[in-house]
Amino acid sequence: MRIVIGITQDRKRMRQLLTTYAGTEETLTEMGPFLSKEEAQNWMQFLESKIAGCREIPPEQGESEDLLWYGFTFEEGTD
């Protein structure tokens, strides 16, 4: 089992990534909103320091200063 961790401004992207990495809704945890990208990145770095071997998903391109940030984690499925 590997934990997937990421931040996004598009909450729909969490569901897309869940499908891409064969995760399940039962393992999805959403965090936020965070007021800035820096705050969201600090949250992600904290989790990475606590969870060995996690997979980090980088934020998508085209971010907006006007939108809030959300963090997410889920268990990556096995094929």
C-alpha positions in Angstrom: 0.0 0.0 0.0 1.3 3.4 -0.9 -0.2 6.7 0.2 -0.8 9.4 -2.5 -0.5 13.0 -1.3 -1.2 16.2 -3.2 -2.6 19.7 -3.3 -4.9 21.3 -5.8 -7.2 24.2 -6.4 -9.6 22.0 -8.4 -11.5 19.6 -6.1 -12.7 17.6 -9.2 -9.0 16.8 -9.9 -8.9 14.8 -6.6 -11.5 12.5 -8.0 -9.7 12.2 -11.4 -6.4 11.3 -9.6 -8.3 8.8 -7.4 -9.3 7.0 -10.6 -5.9 7.4 -12.2 -4.1 5.8 -9.2 -6.9 3.1 -8.6 -7.7 4.6 -5.2 -11.1 4.3 -3.5 -13.5 6.9 -2.0 -13.2 5.1 1.3 -9.5 6.0 1.6 -9.8 9.6 0.3 -9.2 12.3 2.9 -9.6 16.0 1.9 -8.0 18.8 3.8 -8.6 22.5 3.7 -9.3 25.0 2.4 -5.8 26.6 2.6 -5.6 30.3 1.9 -2.3 30.1 0.0 -0.2 27.6 -1.9 2.5 28.0 0.7 0.2 26.9 3.5 -0.9 23.9 1.4 2.7 23.0 0.6 3.6 23.2 4.3 0.8 20.7 5.1 2.0 18.4 2.4 5.6 18.5 3.5 4.5 17.8 7.1 2.7 14.7 5.9 5.6 13.6 3.8 7.8 13.8 6.8 5.5 11.4 8.7 4.6 8.9 6.0 7.5 7.0 4.5 7.4 6.1 0.8 4.4 8.2 -0.1 3.8 9.4 -3.7 3.6 13.2 -4.1 1.4 14.6 -6.8 2.6 18.0 -8.0 0.1 20.8 -8.3 -1.4 21.4 -11.7 -0.3 24.2 -14.0 -2.2 27.4 -14.3 -2.9 28.1 -10.6 -4.9 31.2 -9.6 -4.1 33.5 -6.7 -7.9 34.0 -6.3 -8.7 30.4 -5.6 -8.3 28.4 -2.4 -6.1 25.3 -2.1 -7.1 21.8 -0.9 -5.0 18.9 0.2 -5.8 15.3 -0.3 -4.5 11.8 0.5 -5.7 8.3 -0.5 -4.4 4.8 -0.7 -3.1 3.9 -4.2 -4.7 0.7 -5.4 -2.9 -2.3 -6.8 -3.6 -3.6 -10.3 
